[in-house]
Amino acid sequence: MARIHRLATLLAMLCLASFASRPAMAQSVLRDAETEALLADMAKPLFAAAGLNPANGKVVLIGDPSINAFVAGGQIVYVNSGLIDAADTANQVQGVVAHEIGHIVGGHAVFQRDGGYGNISILSLLLGAAAMAAGSAEAGTGILMAGQRAAIGKYLAYSRVQESSADAAGVRFLNTAGISGKGMLGFFEKLTQEMHRYGYYSTDPEVDPFAQTHPMSQDRVQTLKADLEGSPNWTKPLDPDLERRFKRVQAKLRGYTNDPKKTLRIYPLSDQSIPAHYARAYAYHQSGYPEQAAAETAALVKLAPNDPYFLELQGQILLESGQPQASLDPLRKATQLSNNSPLIASTFGHALVATEDKANLKEAEQVLRDSLTRDRDNPFAWINLGTVYDREGDEPRTALATAERANLIGDARTAMVSARRAMGGLPQGSPEWIRAQDIAMVSEQAMKDDKRNKGRNLQ
């Protein structure tokens, strides 16, 4: 057991350092219209309770199976898919989001000078429970150099204070928003049970609660319990609409991210509920069984013919099964019924392009342009719009679409070259020309900064 704890410490510290060294958006962001709408509705009252403009707040889903959420600057909360999978209710996720907003309000994400780590990561069983034994002399000499240990110790102490502060702020935000704190407390209790399950609570002297990034979950539960249970919101019923939507989103994420066999164990064929049909549809689609996926989706559409998300899935399965023409009707209807959701519209635009019918190019251009007007941060939509322009013979706008996509994914060289090419063919001074100029300037500076940083690292 002691060897395992020391190895866990090393792995956790390496993970912490490498995680902090890369921007959050460089990780795998999962985008889904239904999920984003749910997370926005869950977080809106909490951002408002924190004194922030909900229009500027955002919850982003990360494709990561670990139970974690974090902030990394700005008014953005990042939630791992593993946390959605592990949660029992939408209210539990709201408790996590409230805690994360506490980090935002406290300005905790910007603390590189306090230990050198750039992201705050909370509620991670992998980091919070595994970062043990760092204070042991054997671990210090055998694993970490003295200077590294000092920096990590400073970071751990700093982080524990922040976590407690964010806990208290999260309680205030839940109470102000009129939301029950049962979810927050329930999620900490869930983490405590997991830590007991894996033997992290024991009499082993190497299990040092002061060598962790977060207060031990059982201690956090005791600290929060009085404030949460004393609130008039404690016995308030959970929002039935949010809980219903959460079960749908949880099911589709499980179907999309988990092993299909696991999904079918959780949602057997005998389960004819909407979440079960949803999960199986994604599981079958992901594992290459289009007929079964189509059957599950047909069952959903039969239950709710005007549900835009069911229609979106039906169209997506048809499109990815090589039937773009057949996908147009459900995707067009899904776009209309979702009030032109940009993510759904971008899939519809892709289907129009995929038909390879020139008669669909004008509609595809309009659909994709409208989508990008509402959500410019969609590389997939820029690819398809660039394809439309290319087929129309519009080289400058093809180059601009390429520059936009490259700028989003951090490919500074391609962005600069494409933006300059676009400037050469667009009317000088036009909005598109100015946009191309902006991308070219930003990309050129990014390349210079990257070269300068590489030079420093070699010294």
VEXMI-302032 format. One record per residue (C-alpha): residue in one letter; x negated, y negated, z. Coordinates in steps of 0.5 Angstrom, whole numbers. Example, Ala and Ser with C-alpha at 12.3 -4.5 7.8 and 13.67 -1.06 7.14 Angstrom:
<recs>
<A <-25 9 16>>
<S <-27 2 14>>
</recs>
This chain:
<recs>
<M <0 0 0>>
<A <-6 -5 2>>
<R <-9 -4 -5>>
<I <-2 -5 -9>>
<H <-1 -12 -5>>
<R <-8 -14 -7>>
<L <-7 -12 -14>>
<A <-1 -16 -14>>
<T <-4 -22 -11>>
<L <-9 -22 -17>>
<L <-4 -21 -22>>
<A <1 -26 -19>>
<M <-5 -31 -19>>
<L <-7 -30 -26>>
<C <1 -30 -28>>
<L <2 -37 -24>>
<A <-4 -40 -28>>
<S <-3 -37 -35>>
<F <5 -39 -34>>
<A <3 -46 -32>>
<S <-2 -47 -38>>
<R <3 -47 -43>>
<P <9 -51 -44>>
<A <16 -48 -42>>
<M <19 -49 -50>>
<A <13 -45 -52>>
<Q <16 -39 -49>>
<S <22 -35 -52>>
<V <28 -40 -52>>
<L <35 -36 -53>>
<R <40 -41 -57>>
<D <47 -39 -57>>
<A <53 -43 -57>>
<E <58 -40 -52>>
<T <52 -39 -47>>
<E <50 -46 -48>>
<A <57 -49 -47>>
<L <58 -45 -41>>
<L <51 -47 -38>>
<A <53 -54 -39>>
<D <60 -54 -36>>
<M <57 -50 -30>>
<A <51 -56 -29>>
<K <55 -62 -31>>
<P <58 -63 -24>>
<L <52 -62 -20>>
<F <48 -67 -25>>
<A <53 -72 -23>>
<A <53 -70 -16>>
<A <45 -71 -16>>
<G <46 -78 -19>>
<L <44 -76 -26>>
<N <47 -77 -32>>
<P <50 -71 -34>>
<A <49 -73 -42>>
<N <42 -73 -40>>
<G <42 -66 -36>>
<K <41 -60 -40>>
<V <40 -52 -38>>
<V <36 -48 -43>>
<L <36 -40 -43>>
<I <29 -37 -43>>
<G <29 -30 -46>>
<D <25 -27 -40>>
<P <28 -21 -36>>
<S <25 -23 -29>>
<I <29 -26 -24>>
<N <27 -34 -25>>
<A <29 -41 -26>>
<F <24 -47 -26>>
<V <23 -54 -28>>
<A <18 -57 -32>>
<G <19 -64 -33>>
<G <25 -68 -35>>
<Q <32 -67 -33>>
<I <32 -60 -36>>
<V <33 -53 -32>>
<Y <30 -47 -35>>
<V <34 -41 -33>>
<N <31 -34 -35>>
<S <36 -29 -38>>
<G <34 -24 -33>>
<L <37 -28 -28>>
<I <44 -28 -31>>
<D <43 -21 -32>>
<A <42 -20 -24>>
<A <47 -25 -22>>
<D <54 -23 -19>>
<T <58 -29 -21>>
<A <57 -36 -24>>
<N <57 -39 -17>>
<Q <51 -36 -16>>
<V <48 -39 -22>>
<Q <50 -45 -20>>
<G <47 -45 -13>>
<V <40 -44 -17>>
<V <42 -49 -22>>
<A <43 -54 -16>>
<H <36 -52 -13>>
<E <33 -53 -19>>
<I <36 -60 -20>>
<G <33 -61 -13>>
<H <26 -60 -16>>
<I <28 -65 -21>>
<V <31 -71 -17>>
<G <25 -70 -12>>
<G <20 -71 -18>>
<H <17 -64 -16>>
<A <15 -62 -24>>
<V <9 -67 -24>>
<F <4 -65 -19>>
<Q <-2 -63 -24>>
<R <-6 -67 -19>>
<D <-4 -63 -13>>
<G <-7 -56 -15>>
<G <-7 -56 -22>>
<Y <-1 -52 -24>>
<G <4 -56 -28>>
<N <10 -52 -28>>
<I <15 -51 -21>>
<S <17 -44 -22>>
<I <23 -41 -17>>
<L <27 -35 -15>>
<S <22 -31 -18>>
<L <21 -24 -15>>
<L <15 -23 -19>>
<L <12 -29 -16>>
<G <15 -30 -10>>
<A <14 -23 -7>>
<A <8 -21 -10>>
<A <4 -27 -9>>
<M <1 -24 -2>>
<A <-5 -23 2>>
<A <-8 -29 -1>>
<G <-11 -31 6>>
<S <-14 -24 7>>
<A <-22 -24 8>>
<E <-22 -18 3>>
<A <-18 -21 -2>>
<G <-21 -28 -2>>
<T <-28 -25 -3>>
<G <-26 -19 -7>>
<I <-22 -22 -12>>
<L <-22 -30 -12>>
<M <-28 -35 -11>>
<A <-28 -39 -5>>
<G <-26 -45 -9>>
<Q <-21 -42 -13>>
<R <-18 -40 -6>>
<A <-18 -47 -3>>
<A <-14 -49 -9>>
<I <-9 -44 -9>>
<G <-8 -45 -2>>
<K <-7 -52 -3>>
<Y <-2 -50 -8>>
<L <2 -45 -4>>
<A <3 -50 2>>
<Y <5 -56 -3>>
<S <10 -51 -6>>
<R <13 -48 0>>
<V <15 -56 2>>
<Q <18 -57 -5>>
<E <22 -51 -4>>
<S <25 -52 2>>
<S <26 -59 0>>
<A <30 -57 -6>>
<D <34 -52 -2>>
<A <36 -58 2>>
<A <38 -62 -4>>
<G <41 -56 -7>>
<V <46 -56 -1>>
<R <48 -63 -2>>
<F <49 -63 -9>>
<L <54 -57 -8>>
<N <58 -60 -3>>
<T <58 -67 -6>>
<A <61 -63 -13>>
<G <66 -59 -9>>
<I <63 -53 -10>>
<S <62 -47 -5>>
<G <55 -45 -3>>
<K <57 -38 -3>>
<G <53 -37 -9>>
<M <47 -40 -7>>
<L <47 -36 0>>
<G <49 -29 -4>>
<F <43 -30 -9>>
<F <38 -31 -3>>
<E <41 -25 0>>
<K <40 -21 -6>>
<L <33 -23 -7>>
<T <32 -21 1>>
<Q <35 -14 -1>>
<E <30 -13 -7>>
<M <24 -15 -3>>
<H <26 -10 3>>
<R <27 -5 -3>>
<Y <20 -6 -5>>
<G <17 -6 2>>
<Y <15 -13 2>>
<Y <18 -14 9>>
<S <14 -9 14>>
<T <9 -9 19>>
<D <3 -9 15>>
<P <-2 -15 17>>
<E <-3 -16 10>>
<V <4 -19 8>>
<D <3 -26 10>>
<P <9 -30 9>>
<F <4 -37 9>>
<A <1 -34 3>>
<Q <7 -35 -2>>
<T <9 -40 -7>>
<H <16 -40 -3>>
<P <19 -39 4>>
<M <21 -32 5>>
<S <28 -31 2>>
<Q <30 -28 9>>
<D <28 -35 12>>
<R <31 -39 7>>
<V <38 -36 8>>
<Q <38 -37 16>>
<T <36 -44 14>>
<L <41 -45 9>>
<K <47 -41 13>>
<A <49 -46 18>>
<D <49 -52 13>>
<L <53 -48 7>>
<E <58 -45 12>>
<G <60 -51 15>>
<S <62 -54 9>>
<P <69 -55 7>>
<N <68 -52 1>>
<W <65 -45 4>>
<T <72 -42 3>>
<K <74 -46 -3>>
<P <76 -41 -9>>
<L <71 -40 -15>>
<D <73 -43 -21>>
<P <77 -37 -25>>
<D <75 -40 -32>>
<L <68 -41 -31>>
<E <68 -34 -28>>
<R <71 -31 -34>>
<R <67 -34 -38>>
<F <61 -32 -34>>
<K <62 -25 -35>>
<R <63 -25 -43>>
<V <56 -29 -43>>
<Q <53 -24 -38>>
<A <56 -18 -42>>
<K <53 -21 -49>>
<L <46 -23 -46>>
<R <46 -16 -44>>
<G <48 -13 -50>>
<Y <43 -17 -54>>
<T <37 -17 -49>>
<N <37 -10 -46>>
<D <36 -3 -48>>
<P <42 -1 -52>>
<K <42 6 -47>>
<K <43 2 -41>>
<T <48 -3 -44>>
<L <52 3 -46>>
<R <51 6 -39>>
<I <54 -1 -36>>
<Y <60 -1 -41>>
<P <62 6 -43>>
<L <67 7 -48>>
<S <72 8 -43>>
<D <72 1 -41>>
<Q <76 -3 -46>>
<S <75 -10 -43>>
<I <73 -16 -47>>
<P <66 -16 -44>>
<A <65 -9 -45>>
<H <67 -10 -53>>
<Y <62 -16 -53>>
<A <56 -12 -50>>
<R <57 -6 -54>>
<A <58 -10 -60>>
<Y <51 -13 -59>>
<A <48 -7 -57>>
<Y <50 -3 -63>>
<H <48 -9 -68>>
<Q <41 -9 -65>>
<S <40 -2 -65>>
<G <42 -2 -73>>
<Y <49 1 -72>>
<P <53 -4 -76>>
<E <60 0 -77>>
<Q <60 1 -69>>
<A <58 -6 -68>>
<A <64 -8 -73>>
<A <69 -4 -70>>
<E <67 -7 -63>>
<T <68 -14 -66>>
<A <74 -12 -70>>
<A <77 -10 -63>>
<L <75 -17 -60>>
<V <78 -21 -66>>
<K <85 -17 -65>>
<L <85 -19 -58>>
<A <84 -26 -59>>
<P <84 -28 -67>>
<N <82 -36 -66>>
<D <76 -35 -61>>
<P <71 -38 -65>>
<Y <65 -34 -61>>
<F <69 -27 -63>>
<L <69 -30 -70>>
<E <62 -32 -70>>
<L <60 -25 -68>>
<Q <64 -22 -74>>
<G <61 -27 -79>>
<Q <54 -26 -76>>
<I <54 -18 -76>>
<L <57 -18 -84>>
<L <51 -23 -86>>
<E <46 -19 -82>>
<S <49 -13 -85>>
<G <48 -16 -92>>
<Q <55 -18 -94>>
<P <54 -26 -94>>
<Q <60 -27 -98>>
<A <64 -23 -93>>
<S <62 -27 -88>>
<L <64 -34 -90>>
<D <71 -34 -88>>
<P <70 -32 -81>>
<L <64 -37 -80>>
<R <68 -42 -83>>
<K <74 -41 -79>>
<A <69 -41 -73>>
<T <66 -47 -75>>
<Q <72 -51 -75>>
<L <75 -48 -69>>
<S <69 -49 -65>>
<N <69 -57 -67>>
<N <63 -56 -71>>
<S <59 -53 -66>>
<P <52 -54 -69>>
<L <49 -47 -68>>
<I <55 -44 -71>>
<A <55 -49 -77>>
<S <48 -47 -78>>
<T <49 -40 -78>>
<F <55 -42 -83>>
<G <50 -46 -87>>
<H <45 -40 -87>>
<A <51 -35 -90>>
<L <53 -40 -96>>
<V <45 -40 -98>>
<A <45 -33 -97>>
<T <50 -32 -102>>
<E <45 -35 -107>>
<D <51 -38 -111>>
<K <49 -45 -114>>
<A <57 -47 -113>>
<N <56 -46 -105>>
<L <50 -51 -105>>
<K <53 -57 -104>>
<E <58 -55 -98>>
<A <51 -51 -95>>
<E <48 -58 -95>>
<Q <54 -62 -92>>
<V <55 -57 -87>>
<L <47 -56 -85>>
<R <46 -64 -85>>
<D <52 -65 -80>>
<S <49 -59 -76>>
<L <43 -63 -75>>
<T <46 -69 -74>>
<R <49 -67 -68>>
<D <43 -62 -66>>
<R <36 -64 -69>>
<D <32 -59 -65>>
<N <34 -53 -69>>
<P <28 -50 -74>>
<F <33 -45 -77>>
<A <37 -50 -79>>
<W <31 -54 -82>>
<I <29 -48 -86>>
<N <36 -47 -89>>
<L <37 -54 -91>>
<G <30 -54 -94>>
<T <32 -48 -98>>
<V <38 -52 -101>>
<Y <34 -58 -103>>
<D <29 -53 -106>>
<R <34 -50 -110>>
<E <37 -57 -112>>
<G <30 -59 -114>>
<D <29 -64 -109>>
<E <22 -64 -107>>
<P <21 -70 -103>>
<R <27 -68 -98>>
<T <24 -60 -98>>
<A <18 -63 -96>>
<L <21 -67 -90>>
<A <25 -61 -88>>
<T <19 -57 -88>>
<A <16 -63 -84>>
<E <22 -63 -79>>
<R <21 -55 -77>>
<A <14 -55 -77>>
<N <14 -61 -72>>
<L <19 -57 -68>>
<I <15 -51 -67>>
<G <8 -55 -66>>
<D <5 -54 -73>>
<A <2 -61 -73>>
<R <-2 -59 -79>>
<T <4 -57 -83>>
<A <8 -63 -81>>
<M <3 -68 -83>>
<V <2 -65 -90>>
<S <9 -64 -91>>
<A <11 -71 -88>>
<R <6 -75 -93>>
<R <8 -71 -99>>
<A <15 -73 -97>>
<M <13 -80 -96>>
<G <10 -80 -103>>
<G <17 -78 -106>>
<L <22 -82 -102>>
<P <24 -89 -103>>
<Q <19 -93 -98>>
<G <23 -96 -92>>
<S <29 -92 -93>>
<P <31 -88 -86>>
<E <28 -81 -89>>
<W <22 -85 -91>>
<I <21 -88 -84>>
<R <22 -81 -81>>
<A <17 -78 -85>>
<Q <12 -83 -83>>
<D <14 -82 -76>>
<I <12 -75 -76>>
<A <6 -76 -80>>
<M <3 -81 -75>>
<V <5 -76 -69>>
<S <2 -70 -72>>
<E <-4 -74 -74>>
<Q <-5 -76 -67>>
<A <-3 -69 -64>>
<M <-9 -66 -68>>
<K <-14 -71 -66>>
<D <-12 -69 -59>>
<D <-12 -62 -60>>
<K <-19 -63 -63>>
<R <-21 -67 -57>>
<N <-19 -62 -52>>
<K <-22 -57 -55>>
<G <-29 -61 -55>>
<R <-28 -62 -47>>
<N <-27 -54 -46>>
<L <-33 -52 -50>>
<Q <-37 -57 -45>>
</recs>
